[in-house]
Amino acid sequence: MELNSLPIQELEYLLRESATAETSFTPDRWTKENPTQGHCAVFTLKAQDAIGGIICRLVIPPEWASRLR
């Protein structure tokens, strides 16, 4: 596949359809309403493969984590 050749709607569909509780990092929090729960790292890499760009990592203090949900 050529870089940036996948339409964003198709990428979103493919990621949502591939997500299951069994493949989630947090299977106890996975639901059909939020099928991407626990797939952040893998989906980030797949999105970068499909549309390009740079991935930045942000390290935050643990007490901030609840604010980012």
Phi, psi and omega per residue, in radians:
M1 nan 2.376 3.116
E2 -1.338 2.441 3.136
L3 -0.974 2.388 3.123
N4 1.185 0.308 -3.093
S5 -1.653 -0.132 -3.099
L6 -1.659 2.114 3.098
P7 -1.056 2.491 -3.065
I8 -1.032 -0.621 3.125
Q9 -1.127 -0.668 3.117
E10 -1.213 -0.711 3.087
L11 -1.051 -0.816 3.130
E12 -1.036 -0.785 3.119
Y13 -1.056 -0.830 -3.107
L14 -1.092 -0.730 3.138
L15 -1.152 -0.803 3.140
R16 -1.090 -0.721 -3.114
E17 -1.250 -0.406 -3.128
S18 -1.548 -0.179 -3.069
A19 -1.473 2.265 3.074
T20 -2.390 2.901 3.068
A21 -1.071 -0.628 -3.115
E22 -1.157 -0.467 -3.133
T23 -1.732 -0.001 -3.111
S24 -1.419 2.501 3.035
F25 -1.196 -0.463 3.129
T26 -2.191 1.232 -3.054
P27 -1.066 -0.465 3.129
D28 -1.228 -0.320 3.135
R29 -1.828 -0.079 -3.131
W30 -1.263 2.409 3.051
T31 -2.444 2.843 3.071
K32 -1.132 -0.513 3.119
E33 -1.279 -0.463 3.133
N34 -2.299 1.223 -3.038
P35 -1.221 -0.240 -3.127
T36 -1.558 -0.020 3.113
Q37 -0.949 2.207 3.074
G38 1.434 0.198 -3.127
H39 -2.028 0.261 -2.989
C40 -0.957 -0.891 -3.043
A41 -1.126 -0.832 -3.120
V42 -1.148 -0.762 -3.126
F43 -1.149 -0.602 3.088
T44 -1.084 -0.773 3.137
L45 -1.178 -0.701 3.122
K46 -1.165 -0.686 3.110
A47 -1.132 -0.715 3.106
Q48 -1.102 -0.713 3.078
D49 -1.019 -0.730 -3.035
A50 -1.384 -0.676 -3.033
I51 -2.102 -0.072 3.102
G52 1.444 -2.935 3.120
G53 1.837 -3.120 -3.115
I54 -2.013 2.394 3.089
I55 -1.714 2.198 3.082
C56 -1.917 2.438 3.116
R57 -1.857 2.337 -3.138
L58 -2.057 2.173 3.078
V59 -1.747 2.159 -3.100
I60 -2.102 2.704 3.068
P61 -1.114 2.496 -3.116
P62 -0.949 -0.598 -3.108
E63 -1.207 -0.222 3.088
W64 -1.509 -0.310 -2.997
A65 -0.953 -0.716 -3.102
S66 -1.177 -0.388 3.120
R67 -1.348 -0.328 -3.067
L68 -1.646 0.042 -3.126
R69 -1.515 nan nan
